[in-house]
Amino acid sequence: MGSVHNNKSNYSADAIEVLEGLEPVRMRPAMYIGGSDERAMHHLAAELLDNAMDEAVAGHASWIEFKLKENGTLMVQDNGRGIPIDAHPKFKNKTALEVVMTTLHSGGKFDNKVYNTSGGLHGVGLSVVNALSDTLTVEVTRKNIRWKQKYSRGKPTSKLEQVGPAKITSGTAVTFHPDTDIFGKNSKFQPKDLYAMAKAKAYLFKGVRIRWKCESKTLDENSGIPKAELLHFPSGLTQYLEHRIANRNEVIKKAFHGEGKFNGKAGKIEWAVSWTSDGDASLLSYCNTIHTPEGGTHEAGLRNALVKGLRAYAELIGSKRASIITGEDVMGCLWGVLSAFIPNPEFQGQTKEKLTTRNLTRNIESIIKDNFDHFLTDDPKSATILLDTVLGRAEDRLNRKKAKETSRKSATRTLRLPGKLSDCSNKTAEGTELFLVEGDSAGGSAKQARDRATQAVLPLRGKILNVASASAEKIHSNQELNDLMLALGCGIRSTFDLKKLRYEKIIIMTDADVDGAHIASLIMTFFWKEMPELITNGHLYLALPPLYRLVQGSRTEYAMNDQEKDQLLRTVFSQKEKIEISRFKGLGEMPSSQLKETTMSSDKRVLLKIIVPDPILNTEDFKAMDTLIDDLMGRRADRRLAFIQKNAHQSSNALDL
């Protein structure tokens, strides 16, 4: 969102920008690596390591060197085939190397002629690393001759030159330093994260040797991270699993592991899993050595195979309880590693966090289930222990669900929940929140930004009825207030029952302007008049959304008002660079991702708790509060005028009142 121009006539052809080469990457790095912070910076290291691993998996490289240097630069080298250096047929004045380094969507992985399987698919990895590095040197060895070229921020700073004979026949080495203009001056590679990345790759492809080296002064002697180590694991995933569950109590001592091929041997799946009694679970999944933290179709295949396998075994031994087993019961105590190698995988987004390749689930399920059936029948004693463990988890789950739903179900059966309410999935009030949102547009954004398990959203149409000046008949006939009362489920006035309140927190979320403040005042007045116990027991809150978003380079800040905006401009941002200032017209205009980040996510938002005097301990203060609300919100306009006249000196802007 750019700066706002008041003169609409300025919008002409010269206002249309065309980004060339790698400019889009530098302008919007989040589109390519998921952000511009230190975490996203490590994605650059992963891109280069993935390229080297592709050469190893394809059978052309036997070792990779992964080296963090003292000055913060990172080198990734392999003894693969080396990036081609001859002239590109489409770009006669450029070598193939320069095309790969400077052009998005270029590379040798768009078909299966060069790589049967690969992690790099979109042709952006190496060029993105180049675009986001202040210095980068690429060295290519072809036929024992070493070539070298330097780059900065995506552009070559030297020509490709021959620098002499090499000790290896072929290979590629890339040494780069992330651009501090993008990631910030204090961002540094973390040895712990890089070492874990390299070690995981070595486990995933048992034929490769990865030489880890770290010269960085940031390496803590007590961190447990070695300065140098040869990472080579001949047993692959089984060694990975042993490492992960070394200090855990296994349900059965024998791990379930194996591998299989499908699609005419073009695809391959490997797995190693075990079950523990420690009460937690962790499955790491990969596709073509790329970590998929959000899972996907390969994980679905494993889950389906294990559930169906245990159900089939239960039927085989005459157990009739297995129908209650779900994926949650089987996976809830599972520790494992799953690795798929497939041609042309489909991921969700450039950062490849979730595998979405269709028809993969069925292939993987078939292979793993066949192996799992043999695993269970070959060792009936261990199989029965595992089945009893999973059945026990299933029964515990059903008992917990029944206990949690009892109170909530009894309440919801007597309630007709409003159609506009997007309820949360949790069955008890504990930890849940109801957001009262101004308008359907803001309600739509809030529904996309919410945590569906714990956060419910009820859009209210504009300014609700002012209950301080309305009759009881008018209150009960008002649709908006009826929807609100039905959603809360606790009744009002003499029928109010705090135990029946369906949410732990009621959060008023309105625009950060005068109209929003007025709507919030009307809603608070309703709660004060109709169910004050909800406030006195600490259940009512105000959300504090920002009014401005300020962006300069990789830095983004939010301001609640004009004063905070001006302070940020004076103290945080450099006046020498352009600052993009966006004013949110309302919550409905705010992208759901920003609404979640600033206002709804529990670890980042700011909530204002509504506190009032205790009616028992502070009777006089409670009565004074009631009188004040009547003066400000009631029918007597003369009392409001008197309040304004009395307190006007406390504000430099009448709107502040």
N, C-alpha and C positions, 0 to 999 in steps of 0.2 A: 504494500500500500504506500504510494508515494505522497509527496506534499500536495496539498490542495491548492489549485489555482483558481482564483476568483473570476478571472477573465476567460469566459468560455470560448471566445473567438480565437484564443491561442491554440486550440486544438486543430492542427492542420497536418499536412503530410510530413513536415519536418519534425513533428512530435513523435513520429513512429520510429522507434529504435530497432535496429537489426543487430543482434549480437553475433559476432563472428568467431570462428575458431573455438578456443577454450574460454571465451569471455563468460558464457552462461555458467560454467563451473565456478569461476571465481565470484560471480555475482550472487549465485544461489547454491552454495556448497551443500546445503541440507538436502537438496534434491538428489544428490549423488552419493553422499556418505552419511546422511542422516543427521547432520548438524555441523556446527563449527566450534565445538568444545573439545576438550582433551580426549574424551571418549571417542568422538567421531574421528579425531586425528589418528587413533590407533587403527581405524579402518583402512588407512593408507598402507600401513604395514601389512595388514591382512590381504590386501589386493595383490601386493607383490609376492607375498609368500604363496598365495593361491596360484599365481602364474607359474612359479617354480614347481609347485606340487603337480600342476597339470603336466609338466614335462616328465616328472618322475612317474606319475600314474600311467602316462602314455608309453613308458619304457625307454625314454631317451635320456633321463638323468638318474644318477645313482646317489648323488649327494647335493645338499643345499647348505650354504653358509648364511647364517642369520646373525648379524653383528651390529650391536649398538655401540657407537663410538663415543669417545670422551666429549666431543663437542656437540653431542645431541643428534648427530646424523645417524641414519640407519642404512646398512648395506644388506642387500639380499642377492646372493649369487647362486647359480646352479651350473652344472656341467651338461646341460641339455643341448639342443641343436643350435641355440643362438638365434636372435631375431634377424631376419634377412636384412642385408645391407645394400642389395642391388637396387637399381632404379625401379620405382613402382610403375607398372604399365599405364595406370590411369593418370598419375602425376609425374610426368617425364622429368621435371626439374627437382624432384624429391626422391630420396631413398625410401625404401619400405620402412626402415627404422624411423625416419622422421615423420612419416605418415602415421605410424602407430603412436608415436609420442605426442603428436599435435592435433590429431583428428579424432573426434568422438565417433563411436560406432565403427571402429576399424580394428582388424585383427584376424586371426586364423581360426575362430571358434564358432563361426556362423553356420558351418556345415560339419559333417563328420569326416571330412577328407584328411584333416591334419590331426584332429583329436577325436577319438571315439567318445570320450567323456571329458568334461572340463568344468571347472568352477566359474571361469570367466566366460560370460555368454553375451553380454551386451556390447562388448568392444569399447568399454569406457574406462576400465581399471587403470591401465598404465597412463593413459592420457590425463585422467583425473589426478593421479599422483603427481604428474608433471605440472599440471595447472596450479596445484595447491602447495607447491614447493618453492621456496625462494632460491634454492640451488639444487640442481640434480645433475648427476653425471651417469651416463650409461656407457658401459663397456661391453662390446660384443666380440666373441671369438668365433671365427669360422675358418676351418681348415688350418688350425694352429696359428692363425694371424689375428692379432688383437686390434680392435678399432675402438675409437673413443669419441664421444660428443657431449657437450655441456649445454644445459638449459637453465632458464630462470623464469618462474611464473608462467610456464607453458610455452615459452619461446626459445629457440636455439640461440645460444650466445657464442657458439663456435661451429665450425664445419666438422663433418665426420672426417676424422683423420686416422691414418694407420700409425700405430704406436709400437709396432715391433712384434716379434714372435711371442707365443704364449706357451705356458707349461701344459695347458690342456688343449684338447683337439677342438672343442667347441663349448659354448656356454654364454650366459648373459649375467652381468652384474649391474645392479642399479644402486646408487648411493644418493640419498636425498635428505634434505632438511625441511621440515614443514614450515610453511610461510607464517611468520609471527603476525603479519597483518591480518591473516584469516583466523588463526587459532589463539592469538594473544601471546604476549611476551613471556608469560609465566607457564605456558603449556609445555610439557616435556613428556617424552616417552617414558612409561613406567616399566622398568625391567621385569617386575613381577608379571605384568600382563603379557609382555612379549614372550617371556619364557614359557608361560602357560600355553600361549598360542602355538609356539614351536613344538612343544612336547605333545600337544594334542594331535598335531599333524603327523608326527612320527609314529604315534600309536595307530593312526587311521590307515597308514599305508606302510605295512611291515617291511617292505623292501627298501625304504629310503633311509639314508643317514643324514641327520641335520646337525650341523656343527654350530652350536650356540656359543656366542662370545659376547661379553659385556665389559666395556671399558668405562662406563658411566660412573661418575663420582656419586651419583644419587643411589647407587646400589648399597643398601644397608648390610653390614656384615652379619646382622642377626636375622635377616630376612629369609634365610634358607635358600636363596637363589644363587647358584654357582656362577662364578665369573666365566667359566668355560666348561662345556660338557658335550660329549657326543651322544646324541639322542637316537637310539636305534632299538626297536622292540620287535624281535623276530616273531613273537606270538601275537602281536597286534592288539586287537580289542580285548582278548582275554587278559592280557597284562594290564591294559587300561582299567578294566573292571576290578582286577585285584588291587590296583593302586587306589581306586576310589572307595572300596569297601574294606580297606585294611583293618580299620578299628571298629567295625560294625558287627552286630550279631546277626548271622545269617539264619534264616528259617530252615533251609536245607544247605548242606555244605557243598553240594555239587551245583555249579553254575550252568545255566542253559545258554549254549553258544553254538554258532554255526554260520554257514554261508551258502548261498545258492545263486544260480544264474537264471535269467529269463529273457524273453524277447530274442530268441536265437542267440543267446550268450552276449547280447549287446548290453544288457543290464545285469547288475550284481547287487546283492544285499548281504551284509554281514551284521551279526548281532552278538552281544554277550550281556546277559541279564541275570540278576539274582534278587532274592527277596529278603528283607531284613525285618527284625522285630523292634527296631528302634523308633518307630512311629513317624518316620518321614520317608521321602522318596525323591529320586532324581534320575531323569532320563536325559542323556545328551544325545541329540540326533544330528546327523550330518548328511549332506548330499554332495558328492564329488569333493569331499573333504571340507566343504563349507558348512560352518555351524549354523543350524536352523533353530534358534532359541524358542521360536513360536511354533515349532513342530510342523505339522502338515500331513500330506497324504501318506508318507512313509511311516510316520508314527501311528496313523490310523490303521495301517495294515498290521503292524505289530500288535496293537491293542486288540483288534478283532481276532487275530489268531490265538492270542492267549486266552481270551474270554471263551471263544468257541471250543478251544482245546480242553479247558478245564470242565466246561459243561459236558462235553462228550465223554471225558474220562469219568465224571460223576455218574453219567448214565450207564457206562460200562460196568461200574462196580455196584450199581443198584441204588445209588443215592438219588433221592427225589428232591433235594433242596437246591440243586444247582441253578434253577431258573432265576433265583434272586440275584445271582452274580452279575455285576456290571463292570464296565471298564474302570470305574473309580475304585472298586474293591481290589481288582487285580493290579492296577498301576499305583495304588496308594501306598504300597510298601515296596515298590520295585526300584532297584538301582540298576542302571544299565547304560549301554552305549549302542547306538544303531547307526549304521553307515551304509548309504546307498550310492551306487555309481550308475548313472543312467545318461544316455545321450539326450541332448536338448531339454534339460529340465526347465520347468517353469516355476519362477519364484514370485512372491508377492513383494514388488518394489525392488529397486536397485540394490538395497542393502541385504537382500536375500535372506530375510529372517524367517520366512515360512515357505515351505515347498507346496506348490499347488498343482503339480503335474497330474492330470487326469488319468484314470485307469491304472495308476501305479498301486493304489491300495489293494486291489484285487490280486495282482501279481505277487506282492510281498506277503499278503495274508496267506495265500496258497502255499508258498515255500515255507514260511515259518511254521504254519500249522502242521504240515506234514512232519517236520522235524520235532515239533513240540509233542505230537502224538507219540512218536517213538521214545522221546525223552521220558514221558510219563509212564508208558507201559514197560519200559526197560528197568525201571526202578520203582515198583509199586509202593514201597515203604515211604520213600521221599515224596512221591506223588500224592499219597494220602495226607501226609503232613502239610504239604502246600495247599491242597484242597481244603483241609480243615481250617487252615489259617485264613484263607480268602473267604470262606463261608462265615467264619467268625467276624471278619471285618464287615461283611455284608449285613449280618444280623445286627451288629452294633450300629451301623449306618441307619438301618430301618428303625431301630429303637430310638435313636437320637432324633430322627426326623419326626417320628410319632410324638415324642415328648415336646418338641419345639412347636409343632403345628397345633397342638391341642388348644392352647389359649387363643392363638391367632385365628384358627379356623372357626372356633365358636363365635368370635367377633365378626368375622367376615360373612358368615352365613346369615347373620341378622342385618347386615349392612348391604345397601345397594351402592357400590363404589361408583363414583362419577366416571363417565366415559372419557373425559379429558385427562384423567389421572393415568400417568405411566408409572405403575407401581414397581417397587423393588422386589427381588426374588426371595430375600431372606424372610423366614417365617416368624421371627420374633422381632420385637421392637428394638432390642439391644443392638446398638451400633448403626441403626438406620437413620436416614435423614429425609425429610420432605422439603423440597425447594418450591416455594411459592413465587412464581415467575410472572412478570408483567407482559402479557400478550402472547399470542400463538407463535409469533416469529421467534421471540426469545425462548419460548417454550421448546420450539423445535431444536434450537441450538443446544439448549440445556439437556434435552433428551439424548442428543448425540454425544455430549461431553460427559455424561454421568457414568458412575459405576453402577451397572445394572443390579448388582447384588445388594447394594446398601442404599442407593440413592433413588428416591422417587421424585417425580416432577408433576406439579399441578399448575398449568397456565391459568391466570386470572385475566379477565378482559378489562384492561384499563383501570380506571379508578373505581374501586368497589364502593358500596354504600357506606356513608358515614353513619355508623350506628349510634354515635353520641347525639345525633339530632333526628333519629328515625324511630318510628313506633315499632312495637314488638311485632305487629302484623306485617309491617313492611319488611322487617328483618327476615321473618320466616318465609316470606314469599319471594325473596331474592335468590335467584338461581346460583349466582357466584358464591354467596355465603353458604347456601345449602350444600354445594359441591365441596366446599372446604370442610364443613362440619361432618359430612359423610366420610371424607377421606381420613379425618382425624379419628373418628369412631369413639370419642370419649364423652360426647354430650356437651351441653352448656348449662350454665347457671346451676339450678338445683339438681339437674340430672348428671352433672359433670362427675366422671370417675377416672381419676388419673391412671388407674391400672389398665384401663381399656385404650389408652393412647397408643396408636399404632406405630408411632415413630419416636425415637429418642430425641431427635433434634428437629425443630421446625425452623427453617431458614428462609427469611424474606430476602429475595434477590431481585432488586429493581435497578433501573438505569442510574448511572452516577451523575444525575442532574437534578434540577429543581422538581420536575414532574415526578421523577423516581422517588425523591424524598417525600413528596406529598402522598404518593401511593403507599409507601412504607408506613407513613404516619396513620393512614386510614386502616391499614391491616393491624398495626399495633393497637389502635383504639378498639378494634373489634375484639382482640384477645383480652384486652384489659376489661372491657365491659361484660363480655360473655363467658370467659374462662380465665379469670386472673390467676387461678392456681397453676395454670400451665406456665405462666411467667415466673411466679414466685418459687416454683420448683426447678427453675433453670433450664427450661426446654426451648425458649425462644431466642433466635439469633438474627442478626443482620449480616448479610454478605456484603463485602466491600469491593466491588469491581472497579477496575481502573477507568479513568476517563481518557488517558492518553497512552500511546505506545511510541517510544522513541528508539530509533535504530541508527547506529553508526558503525559501519563495517560489520564485525561479528558480534557487537555488543547490543543487547536489547534491554531496555528498562521500561517500566510502567509507572505512570503517575496517577494518583488518585484525584488530583485537582490542579488548577492553574499554578498555585503556589508551589506544589511539589514538582511540577514540570519545570518551572523557572529555576528552582533550586538544583535540579538535575542538570539543566543546561549550564549552570554556573560552575558546578563542582565536579561533575562526572565526565562530561563530554568535551572533546577537543573542539575548539572553535575554528580550527583550520580545515576540518573536513565536513562534508555535507552531512546534515542530520535530517533523517526522515521523521516527521512528526505526524502521527495519525490520531485523529480524535474520533473515538467511538461514538457514533450517533445513538447507539443503544445496544443492549445485549443481543438483540436480534441481528445486528450488523457485525457482531464479533464472530469470527470463525470458531467452530466448536473446539478446536485444538487450543486456541488462546483462552477461551472461556474456561476450559478445564484447567489449564496451566495457572491462570490468575485467580480464579474465583471458586472452582469446585473441587479441585484436587486437595485432599486433606493435608498433604505434606507441604503445600506451597501457599495456600489461600490464607486470608485474614478474615476471621469472623468476629463480630461485635456481639457480645452476650448482653441481652436485655436484662437489667437488674432493677428491681423495685423494692421499696421497703417491705419488710416482713409485717403482715397485718397484725400479728400477735405481739411480736417483740417491739415493733415501732408503730403503734396504732395511730398516733398523731401524724407521723410522717406519711403513713398510708392514706389517711384522710386528706392530707394536703395534696398528695399526688392526684387523688381522685378529683379534687376541686380544680387543680390546674388543668387536667385533661378536659374537664367540662368547660372551663373557660376558653381553652384553645380550640376545641372541636365541637362544642355545643351550639345551640341556637342563638345565644346572646352575642351578637357582633360587637356590642359596646365593650364587652369584657376582653375580646381579642384586641380591640383598639387600645384599651387601657394597658394591656400587657406590652404591646409594641411600643407605646409611648414611654413606658417605664424602663424598658430594656434596650431602646434604640441606641443608646450611647455605647453599648457593648459590641456593636457591629459597625464596620465601615461600609457594609453592603446590606441593604434591607432584605435582600434575598437570603442572607445567612440566617435570618430568623425563621 
